[in-house]
Amino acid sequence: MGDFVFGHTDMSFGAYAEYKCLSEDTSIALKPSNMTHLEAAVIPFGGVTAWHFIKKAAIKPGQKVLVVGASGAVGSAAVQLAKSLGAHVTGVSSTANMALVKSIGADKVIDYTKEDFTQNGETYDVIFDTVKSISVSRSLKSLTKKGIMILSAAGMPEMLQGAWVSRTSSKKVMTGVISHTASDITFLKGLMEAGKLKPVIDRTYSLDQIAEAHAYAEKGRKKGNVAIEV
Ligand SMILES: NC(=O)c1ccc[n+]([C@@H]2O[C@H](COP(=O)([O-])OP(=O)(O)OC[C@H]3O[C@@H](n4cnc5c(N)ncnc54)[C@H](OP(=O)(O)O)[C@@H]3O)[C@@H](O)[C@H]2O)c1
């Protein structure tokens, strides 16, 4: 038997197949020794997305980071990656997901059904919005003077607004399509083996239930990730 690997096939898709031919330089690494196949499989999507932006933002120990959508796939990875860099992390989630966000290491959790983070007088060095729930101009007020806003779910209007803000103010807005390599997956593997990056699996479906799995994921309410067992 060959090595067990995990990774992200990105726009080449095909990850539901039992066999897939990949080039040597694809974003794959050896499966973390302390994870099951299912646990390893759900990490790359949210993991490389969050890491792409967090790496660019160069988060430093002690910085205040706010993650909006902290209970999602990208959000749960962002909380843990920012924590692993020594940041003070606040997650924004619904009441039902507060315990989950706390359990993955957030120092503080704001319940968006009861509190609007743009109105609480706090400012953050980095705001990582994974769900595009609040307008850019409103959340910019909660950024420190040289703060960085990450909009992983940005559409064209936010991208244009973000580019304008970055050009005309001391604040920076990051948007765009992520990129990743095998070294990013290897980095995530290291964190997983060190217990600093844990998979969050909401539901597991069989391959026969794939349509159901997609329908559930597309609702935008999943807690972490949906896994497919082949
Ligand atoms: N830029 C890129 O290249 C790139 C790459 C990958 C992904 N993305 C994008 O990143 C986004 C996030 O993907 P994902 O899979 O992480 O999403 P997801 O898992 O579907 O996120 C859903 C989570 O967000 C929470 N949520 C919904 N509304 C919220 C609100 N108003 N405030 C706080 N939390 C809220 C939900 O919890 P509740 O139900 O409790 O609210 C749920 O747990 C997607 O739009 C995706 O397209 C971009």
The ligand as a MOL file (V3000), in Angstrom:
LIG
                    3D

  0  0  0     0  0            999 V3000
M  V30 BEGIN CTAB
M  V30 COUNTS 48 52 0 0 0
M  V30 BEGIN ATOM
M  V30 1 N -11.4660 33.9620 -1.7020 0
M  V30 2 C -11.3770 32.6820 -1.9970 0
M  V30 3 O -10.5680 32.2480 -2.8460 0
M  V30 4 C -12.2510 31.7040 -1.2450 0
M  V30 5 C -11.8470 30.3860 -1.0480 0
M  V30 6 C -12.6780 29.5420 -0.3230 0
M  V30 7 C -13.8900 30.0120 0.1850 0
M  V30 8 N -14.2590 31.2940 -0.0600 0 CHG=1
M  V30 9 C -15.5450 31.8320 0.4410 0
M  V30 10 O -15.4930 31.8970 1.8510 0
M  V30 11 C -16.8230 31.9090 2.3350 0
M  V30 12 C -16.9040 31.0800 3.5740 0
M  V30 13 O -16.9880 29.7060 3.2470 0
M  V30 14 P -17.3230 28.6440 4.3700 0
M  V30 15 O -17.4530 27.3010 3.7220 0
M  V30 16 O -16.3920 28.8250 5.5040 0 CHG=-1
M  V30 17 O -18.7690 29.1120 4.8330 0
M  V30 18 P -19.7370 28.2960 5.6970 0
M  V30 19 O -18.9990 27.1800 6.3830 0
M  V30 20 O -20.9120 27.9420 4.8370 0
M  V30 21 O -20.1340 29.3960 6.7680 0
M  V30 22 C -21.3140 29.2370 7.3950 0
M  V30 23 C -21.1460 29.6500 8.8400 0
M  V30 24 O -21.2470 31.0640 8.9140 0
M  V30 25 C -22.0980 31.3770 10.0020 0
M  V30 26 N -22.8060 32.6230 9.7360 0
M  V30 27 C -23.8070 32.8440 8.8490 0
M  V30 28 N -24.2050 34.1320 8.9170 0
M  V30 29 C -23.4370 34.7320 9.8540 0
M  V30 30 C -23.3480 36.0620 10.3830 0
M  V30 31 N -24.1750 37.0220 9.9650 0
M  V30 32 N -22.4110 36.3320 11.3160 0
M  V30 33 C -21.5780 35.3670 11.7630 0
M  V30 34 N -21.6270 34.0820 11.3230 0
M  V30 35 C -22.5380 33.7780 10.3730 0
M  V30 36 C -23.0460 30.1870 10.1120 0
M  V30 37 O -23.4300 30.0200 11.4660 0
M  V30 38 P -24.9180 30.4010 11.9390 0
M  V30 39 O -25.8520 29.5460 11.1270 0
M  V30 40 O -24.9230 30.0590 13.3640 0
M  V30 41 O -25.0820 31.8440 11.6590 0
M  V30 42 C -22.2040 29.0050 9.6550 0
M  V30 43 O -21.5960 28.3060 10.7380 0
M  V30 44 C -17.7230 31.4540 1.1830 0
M  V30 45 O -18.4150 32.5840 0.6700 0
M  V30 46 C -16.7440 30.9470 0.1600 0
M  V30 47 O -17.1740 31.1030 -1.1840 0
M  V30 48 C -13.4710 32.1400 -0.7510 0
M  V30 END ATOM
M  V30 BEGIN BOND
M  V30 1 1 1 2
M  V30 2 2 2 3
M  V30 3 1 2 4
M  V30 4 1 4 5
M  V30 5 2 4 48
M  V30 6 2 5 6
M  V30 7 1 6 7
M  V30 8 2 7 8
M  V30 9 1 8 9
M  V30 10 1 8 48
M  V30 11 1 9 10
M  V30 12 1 9 46
M  V30 13 1 10 11
M  V30 14 1 11 12
M  V30 15 1 11 44
M  V30 16 1 12 13
M  V30 17 1 13 14
M  V30 18 2 14 15
M  V30 19 1 14 16
M  V30 20 1 14 17
M  V30 21 1 17 18
M  V30 22 2 18 19
M  V30 23 1 18 20
M  V30 24 1 18 21
M  V30 25 1 21 22
M  V30 26 1 22 23
M  V30 27 1 23 24
M  V30 28 1 23 42
M  V30 29 1 24 25
M  V30 30 1 25 26
M  V30 31 1 25 36
M  V30 32 1 26 27
M  V30 33 1 26 35
M  V30 34 2 27 28
M  V30 35 1 28 29
M  V30 36 1 29 30
M  V30 37 2 29 35
M  V30 38 1 30 31
M  V30 39 2 30 32
M  V30 40 1 32 33
M  V30 41 2 33 34
M  V30 42 1 34 35
M  V30 43 1 36 37
M  V30 44 1 36 42
M  V30 45 1 37 38
M  V30 46 2 38 39
M  V30 47 1 38 40
M  V30 48 1 38 41
M  V30 49 1 42 43
M  V30 50 1 44 45
M  V30 51 1 44 46
M  V30 52 1 46 47
M  V30 END BOND
M  V30 END CTAB
M  END
